[in-house]
Amino acid sequence: MKKIVCTLFLILTALTAQAQEPKCSWSDHLSSLWHSDQYDFVLPANTWHNRLAYSHQKIKEFNERPWGAGIGKRFYDEDKDLHSMIAMVFLDSHDDPEPLIGYQFQKKWYYGEQQDFSLGLGYSMGITARSDYSWVPFPYVAPIFSIQYWRISLENTYIPGKKGNGNVLFTWLRIEI
């Protein structure tokens, strides 16, 4: 499992990083993250079900307000890219609690004179569990894109799927505290 996670990390980091030799290893990033004293408050904001993948009646049955909360830990590396861990619980599409714990990486592009505004693109991977899967924990890997101003970031992921399954845009706020 560790080999799979490391391979995924290296592939996804290579896709979002500039063409250069890595400056530190996976274990260095995890160690920096574990010892970081920078924390985040995570607030789920919206769950949008793709209207092309579900019937109008089915969408009416879904919860699109994922009430919940979470906590995170972060550090910015030497390239000002974001590494974070989050743990949160929110109400899923069926109004059942869904716990999630994971690692996130975002390549960041900064704008403005003081660089208070940034765009991010990256990935998240971790473990979650859902009532419709009998609460059996399962791994996930998902893309992340974000818009950040100062200490507040609007972060999104799209869970792909097929007709009647998946195809969900999940949005949350990450507030650096």
Secondary structure, 3 states (H helix, E strand, C coil): CHHHHHHHHHHHHHHHCCCCCCCCCHHHHHHHHHHCCEEEEEEEEEEEECCCCCCHHHHHHCCCCCCEEEEEEEEECCCCCEEEEEEEEEECCCCCEEEEEEEEEEEEEEECCCCCEEEEEEEEEEEECCHHHCCCCEEEEEEEEEEEECCEEEEEEEECCECCECCEEEEEEEEEC
